[in-house]
Amino acid sequence: MSTLSKDTHPDAEKFQIELIRKADFTKKMSLLVSMTETMRLLSFRAIKRANPELNDRECDLLFVEYHYGKDLADKLKKYLKNK
């Protein structure tokens, strides 16, 4: 089995995968939610660092554009403007 990670020892990765396989549904979903939230926060932080001149709402819109496309971001911007 080839490893998926470039910075994790293959034995450690095998162990982690085995733990996930043995986990019950609730634990797996908890891990999924946690990882998703971490990725969202890291993505937002990267956008903010790359665009320090933007406010939080503008960064939110850029996040939507990067992850869901310009069309949706434009629709959201229009919606928020008319709200």
Sequence and secondary structure as in RCSB ss.txt:
>XXXX:A:sequence
MSTLSKDTHPDAEKFQIELIRKADFTKKMSLLVSMTETMRLLSFRAIKRANPELNDRECDLLFVEYHYGKDLADK
LKKYLKNK
>XXXX:A:secstr
   S SSS HHHHHHHHHHHHHS HHHHHHHHHHHHHHHHHHHHHHHHHH TTS HHHHHHHHHHHHH HHHHHH
HHHHHHH 
